[in-house]
């Protein structure tokens, strides 16, 4: 699977529609897990389409997939460890803004994680 080709095809029209969300879900969950390369792709897509008229299913898929990546891993299940926290901070702050979908993600993570790092909590204030 060539994630770069998928990214370019989805970004062709500048929005993510319902069919593209279904395609992403099918491809990314083919092996049952979201890995870091796939999570990076989702953040790249979100940075490109943030503020556009994306299908509502994009929001819920993005939040679910990133939560699964961070909380369903074998190293620290149910928790956001230090490495994951640094990765997430970098992804959220990488484009210089915390958009509405990233705030939804943080709120979902805060409600699901056994421990929510203070540096992530500060982004919610």
Secondary structure, 3 states (H helix, E strand, C coil): CCHHHHHHHHHCCCCCCHHHHHHHHHHHCCCCCCCHHHHHHHHHHHHHHCCCCCCHHHHHHHHHHHHHHHHCCCCCCCCCCHHHHHHHHHHHHCCCCCCHHHHHHHHHHHHHCCCCCHHHHHHHC
